[in-house]
Amino acid sequence: MFKNKYRIVLDLNDKYEVQIKRWWFPGWFQCHKPGGGCWNASRTIEEAREFAAKHKRRFVVEEVK
């Protein structure tokens, strides 16, 4: 229930953009690159998927099972 959601959309330049919907805030927003950069357009959907996966786990130090 308290998980962020990600989606990949085509932007106006026909590139793939990763967007995030935070569990605590309505609406979709562009994901930001670590370090403050905000341009995350990818040429291929595979690159966009990789960016989303990295963004999703960027604060995870270790997964405990």
mmJSON file of the N, C-alpha and C atoms, coordinates in Angstrom:
{"data_MODEL":{"atom_site":{
"group_PDB":["ATOM","ATOM","ATOM","ATOM","ATOM","ATOM","ATOM","ATOM","ATOM","ATOM","ATOM","ATOM","ATOM","ATOM","ATOM","ATOM","ATOM","ATOM","ATOM","ATOM","ATOM","ATOM","ATOM","ATOM","ATOM","ATOM","ATOM","ATOM","ATOM","ATOM","ATOM","ATOM","ATOM","ATOM","ATOM","ATOM","ATOM","ATOM","ATOM","ATOM","ATOM","ATOM","ATOM","ATOM","ATOM","ATOM","ATOM","ATOM","ATOM","ATOM","ATOM","ATOM","ATOM","ATOM","ATOM","ATOM","ATOM","ATOM","ATOM","ATOM","ATOM","ATOM","ATOM","ATOM","ATOM","ATOM","ATOM","ATOM","ATOM","ATOM","ATOM","ATOM","ATOM","ATOM","ATOM","ATOM","ATOM","ATOM","ATOM","ATOM","ATOM","ATOM","ATOM","ATOM","ATOM","ATOM","ATOM","ATOM","ATOM","ATOM","ATOM","ATOM","ATOM","ATOM","ATOM","ATOM","ATOM","ATOM","ATOM","ATOM","ATOM","ATOM","ATOM","ATOM","ATOM","ATOM","ATOM","ATOM","ATOM","ATOM","ATOM","ATOM","ATOM","ATOM","ATOM","ATOM","ATOM","ATOM","ATOM","ATOM","ATOM","ATOM","ATOM","ATOM","ATOM","ATOM","ATOM","ATOM","ATOM","ATOM","ATOM","ATOM","ATOM","ATOM","ATOM","ATOM","ATOM","ATOM","ATOM","ATOM","ATOM","ATOM","ATOM","ATOM","ATOM","ATOM","ATOM","ATOM","ATOM","ATOM","ATOM","ATOM","ATOM","ATOM","ATOM","ATOM","ATOM","ATOM","ATOM","ATOM","ATOM","ATOM","ATOM","ATOM","ATOM","ATOM","ATOM","ATOM","ATOM","ATOM","ATOM","ATOM","ATOM","ATOM","ATOM","ATOM","ATOM","ATOM","ATOM","ATOM","ATOM","ATOM","ATOM","ATOM","ATOM","ATOM","ATOM","ATOM","ATOM","ATOM","ATOM","ATOM","ATOM","ATOM","ATOM"],
"id":[1,2,3,4,5,6,7,8,9,10,11,12,13,14,15,16,17,18,19,20,21,22,23,24,25,26,27,28,29,30,31,32,33,34,35,36,37,38,39,40,41,42,43,44,45,46,47,48,49,50,51,52,53,54,55,56,57,58,59,60,61,62,63,64,65,66,67,68,69,70,71,72,73,74,75,76,77,78,79,80,81,82,83,84,85,86,87,88,89,90,91,92,93,94,95,96,97,98,99,100,101,102,103,104,105,106,107,108,109,110,111,112,113,114,115,116,117,118,119,120,121,122,123,124,125,126,127,128,129,130,131,132,133,134,135,136,137,138,139,140,141,142,143,144,145,146,147,148,149,150,151,152,153,154,155,156,157,158,159,160,161,162,163,164,165,166,167,168,169,170,171,172,173,174,175,176,177,178,179,180,181,182,183,184,185,186,187,188,189,190,191,192,193,194,195],
"type_symbol":["N","C","C","N","C","C","N","C","C","N","C","C","N","C","C","N","C","C","N","C","C","N","C","C","N","C","C","N","C","C","N","C","C","N","C","C","N","C","C","N","C","C","N","C","C","N","C","C","N","C","C","N","C","C","N","C","C","N","C","C","N","C","C","N","C","C","N","C","C","N","C","C","N","C","C","N","C","C","N","C","C","N","C","C","N","C","C","N","C","C","N","C","C","N","C","C","N","C","C","N","C","C","N","C","C","N","C","C","N","C","C","N","C","C","N","C","C","N","C","C","N","C","C","N","C","C","N","C","C","N","C","C","N","C","C","N","C","C","N","C","C","N","C","C","N","C","C","N","C","C","N","C","C","N","C","C","N","C","C","N","C","C","N","C","C","N","C","C","N","C","C","N","C","C","N","C","C","N","C","C","N","C","C","N","C","C","N","C","C","N","C","C","N","C","C"],
"label_atom_id":["N","CA","C","N","CA","C","N","CA","C","N","CA","C","N","CA","C","N","CA","C","N","CA","C","N","CA","C","N","CA","C","N","CA","C","N","CA","C","N","CA","C","N","CA","C","N","CA","C","N","CA","C","N","CA","C","N","CA","C","N","CA","C","N","CA","C","N","CA","C","N","CA","C","N","CA","C","N","CA","C","N","CA","C","N","CA","C","N","CA","C","N","CA","C","N","CA","C","N","CA","C","N","CA","C","N","CA","C","N","CA","C","N","CA","C","N","CA","C","N","CA","C","N","CA","C","N","CA","C","N","CA","C","N","CA","C","N","CA","C","N","CA","C","N","CA","C","N","CA","C","N","CA","C","N","CA","C","N","CA","C","N","CA","C","N","CA","C","N","CA","C","N","CA","C","N","CA","C","N","CA","C","N","CA","C","N","CA","C","N","CA","C","N","CA","C","N","CA","C","N","CA","C","N","CA","C","N","CA","C","N","CA","C","N","CA","C","N","CA","C","N","CA","C","N","CA","C"],
"label_alt_id":[null,null,null,null,null,null,null,null,null,null,null,null,null,null,null,null,null,null,null,null,null,null,null,null,null,null,null,null,null,null,null,null,null,null,null,null,null,null,null,null,null,null,null,null,null,null,null,null,null,null,null,null,null,null,null,null,null,null,null,null,null,null,null,null,null,null,null,null,null,null,null,null,null,null,null,null,null,null,null,null,null,null,null,null,null,null,null,null,null,null,null,null,null,null,null,null,null,null,null,null,null,null,null,null,null,null,null,null,null,null,null,null,null,null,null,null,null,null,null,null,null,null,null,null,null,null,null,null,null,null,null,null,null,null,null,null,null,null,null,null,null,null,null,null,null,null,null,null,null,null,null,null,null,null,null,null,null,null,null,null,null,null,null,null,null,null,null,null,null,null,null,null,null,null,null,null,null,null,null,null,null,null,null,null,null,null,null,null,null,null,null,null,null,null,null],
"label_comp_id":["MET","MET","MET","PHE","PHE","PHE","LYS","LYS","LYS","ASN","ASN","ASN","LYS","LYS","LYS","TYR","TYR","TYR","ARG","ARG","ARG","ILE","ILE","ILE","VAL","VAL","VAL","LEU","LEU","LEU","ASP","ASP","ASP","LEU","LEU","LEU","ASN","ASN","ASN","ASP","ASP","ASP","LYS","LYS","LYS","TYR","TYR","TYR","GLU","GLU","GLU","VAL","VAL","VAL","GLN","GLN","GLN","ILE","ILE","ILE","LYS","LYS","LYS","ARG","ARG","ARG","TRP","TRP","TRP","TRP","TRP","TRP","PHE","PHE","PHE","PRO","PRO","PRO","GLY","GLY","GLY","TRP","TRP","TRP","PHE","PHE","PHE","GLN","GLN","GLN","CYS","CYS","CYS","HIS","HIS","HIS","LYS","LYS","LYS","PRO","PRO","PRO","GLY","GLY","GLY","GLY","GLY","GLY","GLY","GLY","GLY","CYS","CYS","CYS","TRP","TRP","TRP","ASN","ASN","ASN","ALA","ALA","ALA","SER","SER","SER","ARG","ARG","ARG","THR","THR","THR","ILE","ILE","ILE","GLU","GLU","GLU","GLU","GLU","GLU","ALA","ALA","ALA","ARG","ARG","ARG","GLU","GLU","GLU","PHE","PHE","PHE","ALA","ALA","ALA","ALA","ALA","ALA","LYS","LYS","LYS","HIS","HIS","HIS","LYS","LYS","LYS","ARG","ARG","ARG","ARG","ARG","ARG","PHE","PHE","PHE","VAL","VAL","VAL","VAL","VAL","VAL","GLU","GLU","GLU","GLU","GLU","GLU","VAL","VAL","VAL","LYS","LYS","LYS"],
"label_asym_id":["A","A","A","A","A","A","A","A","A","A","A","A","A","A","A","A","A","A","A","A","A","A","A","A","A","A","A","A","A","A","A","A","A","A","A","A","A","A","A","A","A","A","A","A","A","A","A","A","A","A","A","A","A","A","A","A","A","A","A","A","A","A","A","A","A","A","A","A","A","A","A","A","A","A","A","A","A","A","A","A","A","A","A","A","A","A","A","A","A","A","A","A","A","A","A","A","A","A","A","A","A","A","A","A","A","A","A","A","A","A","A","A","A","A","A","A","A","A","A","A","A","A","A","A","A","A","A","A","A","A","A","A","A","A","A","A","A","A","A","A","A","A","A","A","A","A","A","A","A","A","A","A","A","A","A","A","A","A","A","A","A","A","A","A","A","A","A","A","A","A","A","A","A","A","A","A","A","A","A","A","A","A","A","A","A","A","A","A","A","A","A","A","A","A","A"],
"label_entity_id":["1","1","1","1","1","1","1","1","1","1","1","1","1","1","1","1","1","1","1","1","1","1","1","1","1","1","1","1","1","1","1","1","1","1","1","1","1","1","1","1","1","1","1","1","1","1","1","1","1","1","1","1","1","1","1","1","1","1","1","1","1","1","1","1","1","1","1","1","1","1","1","1","1","1","1","1","1","1","1","1","1","1","1","1","1","1","1","1","1","1","1","1","1","1","1","1","1","1","1","1","1","1","1","1","1","1","1","1","1","1","1","1","1","1","1","1","1","1","1","1","1","1","1","1","1","1","1","1","1","1","1","1","1","1","1","1","1","1","1","1","1","1","1","1","1","1","1","1","1","1","1","1","1","1","1","1","1","1","1","1","1","1","1","1","1","1","1","1","1","1","1","1","1","1","1","1","1","1","1","1","1","1","1","1","1","1","1","1","1","1","1","1","1","1","1"],
"label_seq_id":[1,1,1,2,2,2,3,3,3,4,4,4,5,5,5,6,6,6,7,7,7,8,8,8,9,9,9,10,10,10,11,11,11,12,12,12,13,13,13,14,14,14,15,15,15,16,16,16,17,17,17,18,18,18,19,19,19,20,20,20,21,21,21,22,22,22,23,23,23,24,24,24,25,25,25,26,26,26,27,27,27,28,28,28,29,29,29,30,30,30,31,31,31,32,32,32,33,33,33,34,34,34,35,35,35,36,36,36,37,37,37,38,38,38,39,39,39,40,40,40,41,41,41,42,42,42,43,43,43,44,44,44,45,45,45,46,46,46,47,47,47,48,48,48,49,49,49,50,50,50,51,51,51,52,52,52,53,53,53,54,54,54,55,55,55,56,56,56,57,57,57,58,58,58,59,59,59,60,60,60,61,61,61,62,62,62,63,63,63,64,64,64,65,65,65],
"pdbx_PDB_ins_code":[null,null,null,null,null,null,null,null,null,null,null,null,null,null,null,null,null,null,null,null,null,null,null,null,null,null,null,null,null,null,null,null,null,null,null,null,null,null,null,null,null,null,null,null,null,null,null,null,null,null,null,null,null,null,null,null,null,null,null,null,null,null,null,null,null,null,null,null,null,null,null,null,null,null,null,null,null,null,null,null,null,null,null,null,null,null,null,null,null,null,null,null,null,null,null,null,null,null,null,null,null,null,null,null,null,null,null,null,null,null,null,null,null,null,null,null,null,null,null,null,null,null,null,null,null,null,null,null,null,null,null,null,null,null,null,null,null,null,null,null,null,null,null,null,null,null,null,null,null,null,null,null,null,null,null,null,null,null,null,null,null,null,null,null,null,null,null,null,null,null,null,null,null,null,null,null,null,null,null,null,null,null,null,null,null,null,null,null,null,null,null,null,null,null,null],
"Cartn_x":[0.808,0.0,0.862,1.947,2.802,4.017,3.8,4.896,4.748,5.872,5.861,5.611,5.002,4.744,5.539,5.976,6.744,6.034,6.218,5.727,6.686,6.629,7.459,6.522,6.74,5.904,6.792,6.192,6.893,6.747,7.855,7.761,7.54,7.541,7.276,8.369,9.553,10.673,10.807,9.761,9.752,10.86,11.119,12.045,11.258,11.803,11.121,11.495,10.493,10.696,10.122,10.884,10.434,9.748,8.548,7.793,7.495,7.316,7.056,5.779,5.038,3.883,4.173,4.445,4.748,3.484,3.607,2.447,1.708,2.388,1.801,1.339,1.495,1.148,0.493,-0.648,-1.304,-0.58,-0.614,-0.031,1.294,1.617,2.859,3.863,5.139,6.204,7.412,8.2,9.409,10.423,11.04,12.097,13.335,14.017,15.248,16.447,17.476,18.72,19.384,20.131,20.875,21.832,21.904,22.76,22.003,20.694,19.898,19.539,20.137,19.77,18.349,17.645,16.248,15.965,16.911,16.648,16.878,15.814,15.97,15.448,15.381,14.872,15.85,15.302,16.103,15.709,16.669,16.394,15.649,15.88,15.218,14.458,13.483,12.693,13.533,14.532,15.413,16.21,16.708,17.426,16.501,15.261,14.294,13.988,13.847,13.606,14.777,15.989,17.188,17.242,16.905,16.887,15.846,14.656,13.606,14.046,14.703,15.166,16.222,17.132,18.152,17.527,16.56,15.904,15.141,14.519,13.72,14.566,15.782,16.609,17.781,17.748,18.904,19.129,18.122,18.296,18.453,18.335,18.468,19.955,20.37,21.759,21.921,20.958,21.009,19.593,19.293,17.986,18.084,17.202,17.205,15.992,16.233,15.131,14.847],
"Cartn_y":[-1.187,0.0,1.266,1.282,2.459,2.316,2.062,1.919,2.943,3.459,4.355,3.534,4.173,3.508,4.219,3.449,3.995,3.68,4.58,4.31,4.932,4.422,4.929,5.464,6.702,7.341,7.922,8.164,8.855,10.355,11.088,12.537,13.147,14.469,15.146,14.947,14.52,14.282,12.809,12.025,10.588,9.844,10.251,9.543,9.035,8.041,7.429,8.153,8.501,9.23,8.423,8.324,7.606,8.594,8.221,9.053,8.27,8.998,8.382,8.972,8.127,8.556,8.142,9.105,8.827,8.363,7.468,6.905,7.955,9.019,10.026,11.269,11.307,12.503,12.107,12.703,12.348,12.961,12.294,12.822,12.188,12.243,11.677,12.791,12.523,13.49,12.821,13.609,13.099,12.713,11.547,11.129,11.97,12.289,13.063,12.149,12.49,11.737,12.073,11.143,11.444,12.609,13.51,14.675,15.904,15.772,16.937,17.115,16.331,16.457,15.983,16.598,16.21,15.631,15.628,15.108,13.608,12.833,11.385,10.711,11.425,10.85,9.79,8.651,7.549,7.276,6.803,6.498,5.185,4.251,2.953,2.666,1.788,1.434,0.634,-0.095,-0.844,0.099,1.201,2.194,2.822,3.076,3.655,2.682,1.397,0.394,0.315,0.385,0.341,1.568,2.736,3.952,3.845,3.331,3.177,2.214,1.122,0.16,0.786,1.554,2.218,3.264,3.999,5.029,4.395,3.267,2.585,2.116,1.682,1.129,2.023,3.297,4.151,4.411,4.256,4.465,3.153,2.031,0.73,0.421,0.163,-0.204,-1.708,-2.421,-3.884,-4.419,-5.454,-6.087,-7.276,-7.333,-8.4,-9.271,-10.576,-11.509,-12.365],
"Cartn_z":[0.0,0.0,0.0,0.736,0.828,-0.075,-1.348,-2.296,-3.408,-3.854,-5.001,-6.26,-7.264,-8.533,-9.615,-10.606,-11.716,-13.023,-13.996,-15.34,-16.34,-17.563,-18.65,-19.718,-20.125,-21.134,-22.247,-23.401,-24.48,-24.279,-24.359,-24.243,-25.625,-25.71,-26.972,-28.01,-27.59,-28.503,-28.865,-28.624,-28.902,-28.171,-26.957,-26.081,-24.886,-24.213,-23.077,-21.789,-21.014,-19.768,-18.606,-17.533,-16.341,-15.414,-14.962,-14.039,-12.771,-11.677,-10.38,-9.779,-9.106,-8.318,-6.882,-6.053,-4.643,-3.926,-2.999,-2.303,-1.496,-1.11,-0.244,-0.991,-2.329,-3.09,-4.409,-4.751,-6.017,-7.217,-8.319,-9.548,-9.904,-11.169,-11.7,-11.942,-11.598,-11.774,-12.418,-13.123,-13.754,-12.677,-12.843,-11.914,-12.14,-11.06,-11.154,-11.025,-11.76,-11.654,-10.328,-9.759,-8.535,-8.778,-7.851,-7.999,-8.461,-8.665,-8.991,-10.459,-11.348,-12.755,-12.988,-13.918,-14.103,-15.479,-16.388,-17.721,-17.716,-17.848,-17.797,-19.056,-20.18,-21.415,-21.935,-22.333,-22.846,-24.288,-25.062,-26.469,-26.636,-25.711,-25.814,-24.528,-24.645,-23.462,-22.469,-22.955,-22.052,-21.159,-21.728,-20.935,-19.893,-20.281,-19.347,-18.213,-18.53,-17.483,-16.517,-17.05,-16.201,-15.284,-15.831,-15.014,-13.902,-14.23,-13.217,-12.12,-12.499,-11.502,-10.595,-11.176,-10.36,-9.445,-9.959,-9.15,-7.998,-8.264,-7.241,-6.068,-6.34,-5.269,-4.878,-5.23,-4.957,-3.485,-2.635,-1.207,-0.448,-1.141,-0.493,-0.347,0.863,1.125,1.051,1.637,1.639,1.782,1.015,1.13,2.079,3.062,4.049,3.793,3.727,3.468,4.665],
"occupancy":[1.0,1.0,1.0,1.0,1.0,1.0,1.0,1.0,1.0,1.0,1.0,1.0,1.0,1.0,1.0,1.0,1.0,1.0,1.0,1.0,1.0,1.0,1.0,1.0,1.0,1.0,1.0,1.0,1.0,1.0,1.0,1.0,1.0,1.0,1.0,1.0,1.0,1.0,1.0,1.0,1.0,1.0,1.0,1.0,1.0,1.0,1.0,1.0,1.0,1.0,1.0,1.0,1.0,1.0,1.0,1.0,1.0,1.0,1.0,1.0,1.0,1.0,1.0,1.0,1.0,1.0,1.0,1.0,1.0,1.0,1.0,1.0,1.0,1.0,1.0,1.0,1.0,1.0,1.0,1.0,1.0,1.0,1.0,1.0,1.0,1.0,1.0,1.0,1.0,1.0,1.0,1.0,1.0,1.0,1.0,1.0,1.0,1.0,1.0,1.0,1.0,1.0,1.0,1.0,1.0,1.0,1.0,1.0,1.0,1.0,1.0,1.0,1.0,1.0,1.0,1.0,1.0,1.0,1.0,1.0,1.0,1.0,1.0,1.0,1.0,1.0,1.0,1.0,1.0,1.0,1.0,1.0,1.0,1.0,1.0,1.0,1.0,1.0,1.0,1.0,1.0,1.0,1.0,1.0,1.0,1.0,1.0,1.0,1.0,1.0,1.0,1.0,1.0,1.0,1.0,1.0,1.0,1.0,1.0,1.0,1.0,1.0,1.0,1.0,1.0,1.0,1.0,1.0,1.0,1.0,1.0,1.0,1.0,1.0,1.0,1.0,1.0,1.0,1.0,1.0,1.0,1.0,1.0,1.0,1.0,1.0,1.0,1.0,1.0,1.0,1.0,1.0,1.0,1.0,1.0],
"B_iso_or_equiv":[0.0,0.0,0.0,0.0,0.0,0.0,0.0,0.0,0.0,0.0,0.0,0.0,0.0,0.0,0.0,0.0,0.0,0.0,0.0,0.0,0.0,0.0,0.0,0.0,0.0,0.0,0.0,0.0,0.0,0.0,0.0,0.0,0.0,0.0,0.0,0.0,0.0,0.0,0.0,0.0,0.0,0.0,0.0,0.0,0.0,0.0,0.0,0.0,0.0,0.0,0.0,0.0,0.0,0.0,0.0,0.0,0.0,0.0,0.0,0.0,0.0,0.0,0.0,0.0,0.0,0.0,0.0,0.0,0.0,0.0,0.0,0.0,0.0,0.0,0.0,0.0,0.0,0.0,0.0,0.0,0.0,0.0,0.0,0.0,0.0,0.0,0.0,0.0,0.0,0.0,0.0,0.0,0.0,0.0,0.0,0.0,0.0,0.0,0.0,0.0,0.0,0.0,0.0,0.0,0.0,0.0,0.0,0.0,0.0,0.0,0.0,0.0,0.0,0.0,0.0,0.0,0.0,0.0,0.0,0.0,0.0,0.0,0.0,0.0,0.0,0.0,0.0,0.0,0.0,0.0,0.0,0.0,0.0,0.0,0.0,0.0,0.0,0.0,0.0,0.0,0.0,0.0,0.0,0.0,0.0,0.0,0.0,0.0,0.0,0.0,0.0,0.0,0.0,0.0,0.0,0.0,0.0,0.0,0.0,0.0,0.0,0.0,0.0,0.0,0.0,0.0,0.0,0.0,0.0,0.0,0.0,0.0,0.0,0.0,0.0,0.0,0.0,0.0,0.0,0.0,0.0,0.0,0.0,0.0,0.0,0.0,0.0,0.0,0.0,0.0,0.0,0.0,0.0,0.0,0.0],
"pdbx_formal_charge":[null,null,null,null,null,null,null,null,null,null,null,null,null,null,null,null,null,null,null,null,null,null,null,null,null,null,null,null,null,null,null,null,null,null,null,null,null,null,null,null,null,null,null,null,null,null,null,null,null,null,null,null,null,null,null,null,null,null,null,null,null,null,null,null,null,null,null,null,null,null,null,null,null,null,null,null,null,null,null,null,null,null,null,null,null,null,null,null,null,null,null,null,null,null,null,null,null,null,null,null,null,null,null,null,null,null,null,null,null,null,null,null,null,null,null,null,null,null,null,null,null,null,null,null,null,null,null,null,null,null,null,null,null,null,null,null,null,null,null,null,null,null,null,null,null,null,null,null,null,null,null,null,null,null,null,null,null,null,null,null,null,null,null,null,null,null,null,null,null,null,null,null,null,null,null,null,null,null,null,null,null,null,null,null,null,null,null,null,null,null,null,null,null,null,null],
"auth_seq_id":[1,1,1,2,2,2,3,3,3,4,4,4,5,5,5,6,6,6,7,7,7,8,8,8,9,9,9,10,10,10,11,11,11,12,12,12,13,13,13,14,14,14,15,15,15,16,16,16,17,17,17,18,18,18,19,19,19,20,20,20,21,21,21,22,22,22,23,23,23,24,24,24,25,25,25,26,26,26,27,27,27,28,28,28,29,29,29,30,30,30,31,31,31,32,32,32,33,33,33,34,34,34,35,35,35,36,36,36,37,37,37,38,38,38,39,39,39,40,40,40,41,41,41,42,42,42,43,43,43,44,44,44,45,45,45,46,46,46,47,47,47,48,48,48,49,49,49,50,50,50,51,51,51,52,52,52,53,53,53,54,54,54,55,55,55,56,56,56,57,57,57,58,58,58,59,59,59,60,60,60,61,61,61,62,62,62,63,63,63,64,64,64,65,65,65],
"auth_comp_id":["MET","MET","MET","PHE","PHE","PHE","LYS","LYS","LYS","ASN","ASN","ASN","LYS","LYS","LYS","TYR","TYR","TYR","ARG","ARG","ARG","ILE","ILE","ILE","VAL","VAL","VAL","LEU","LEU","LEU","ASP","ASP","ASP","LEU","LEU","LEU","ASN","ASN","ASN","ASP","ASP","ASP","LYS","LYS","LYS","TYR","TYR","TYR","GLU","GLU","GLU","VAL","VAL","VAL","GLN","GLN","GLN","ILE","ILE","ILE","LYS","LYS","LYS","ARG","ARG","ARG","TRP","TRP","TRP","TRP","TRP","TRP","PHE","PHE","PHE","PRO","PRO","PRO","GLY","GLY","GLY","TRP","TRP","TRP","PHE","PHE","PHE","GLN","GLN","GLN","CYS","CYS","CYS","HIS","HIS","HIS","LYS","LYS","LYS","PRO","PRO","PRO","GLY","GLY","GLY","GLY","GLY","GLY","GLY","GLY","GLY","CYS","CYS","CYS","TRP","TRP","TRP","ASN","ASN","ASN","ALA","ALA","ALA","SER","SER","SER","ARG","ARG","ARG","THR","THR","THR","ILE","ILE","ILE","GLU","GLU","GLU","GLU","GLU","GLU","ALA","ALA","ALA","ARG","ARG","ARG","GLU","GLU","GLU","PHE","PHE","PHE","ALA","ALA","ALA","ALA","ALA","ALA","LYS","LYS","LYS","HIS","HIS","HIS","LYS","LYS","LYS","ARG","ARG","ARG","ARG","ARG","ARG","PHE","PHE","PHE","VAL","VAL","VAL","VAL","VAL","VAL","GLU","GLU","GLU","GLU","GLU","GLU","VAL","VAL","VAL","LYS","LYS","LYS"],
"auth_asym_id":["A","A","A","A","A","A","A","A","A","A","A","A","A","A","A","A","A","A","A","A","A","A","A","A","A","A","A","A","A","A","A","A","A","A","A","A","A","A","A","A","A","A","A","A","A","A","A","A","A","A","A","A","A","A","A","A","A","A","A","A","A","A","A","A","A","A","A","A","A","A","A","A","A","A","A","A","A","A","A","A","A","A","A","A","A","A","A","A","A","A","A","A","A","A","A","A","A","A","A","A","A","A","A","A","A","A","A","A","A","A","A","A","A","A","A","A","A","A","A","A","A","A","A","A","A","A","A","A","A","A","A","A","A","A","A","A","A","A","A","A","A","A","A","A","A","A","A","A","A","A","A","A","A","A","A","A","A","A","A","A","A","A","A","A","A","A","A","A","A","A","A","A","A","A","A","A","A","A","A","A","A","A","A","A","A","A","A","A","A","A","A","A","A","A","A"],
"auth_atom_id":["N","CA","C","N","CA","C","N","CA","C","N","CA","C","N","CA","C","N","CA","C","N","CA","C","N","CA","C","N","CA","C","N","CA","C","N","CA","C","N","CA","C","N","CA","C","N","CA","C","N","CA","C","N","CA","C","N","CA","C","N","CA","C","N","CA","C","N","CA","C","N","CA","C","N","CA","C","N","CA","C","N","CA","C","N","CA","C","N","CA","C","N","CA","C","N","CA","C","N","CA","C","N","CA","C","N","CA","C","N","CA","C","N","CA","C","N","CA","C","N","CA","C","N","CA","C","N","CA","C","N","CA","C","N","CA","C","N","CA","C","N","CA","C","N","CA","C","N","CA","C","N","CA","C","N","CA","C","N","CA","C","N","CA","C","N","CA","C","N","CA","C","N","CA","C","N","CA","C","N","CA","C","N","CA","C","N","CA","C","N","CA","C","N","CA","C","N","CA","C","N","CA","C","N","CA","C","N","CA","C","N","CA","C","N","CA","C","N","CA","C","N","CA","C","N","CA","C"],
"pdbx_PDB_model_num":[1,1,1,1,1,1,1,1,1,1,1,1,1,1,1,1,1,1,1,1,1,1,1,1,1,1,1,1,1,1,1,1,1,1,1,1,1,1,1,1,1,1,1,1,1,1,1,1,1,1,1,1,1,1,1,1,1,1,1,1,1,1,1,1,1,1,1,1,1,1,1,1,1,1,1,1,1,1,1,1,1,1,1,1,1,1,1,1,1,1,1,1,1,1,1,1,1,1,1,1,1,1,1,1,1,1,1,1,1,1,1,1,1,1,1,1,1,1,1,1,1,1,1,1,1,1,1,1,1,1,1,1,1,1,1,1,1,1,1,1,1,1,1,1,1,1,1,1,1,1,1,1,1,1,1,1,1,1,1,1,1,1,1,1,1,1,1,1,1,1,1,1,1,1,1,1,1,1,1,1,1,1,1,1,1,1,1,1,1,1,1,1,1,1,1]
}}}
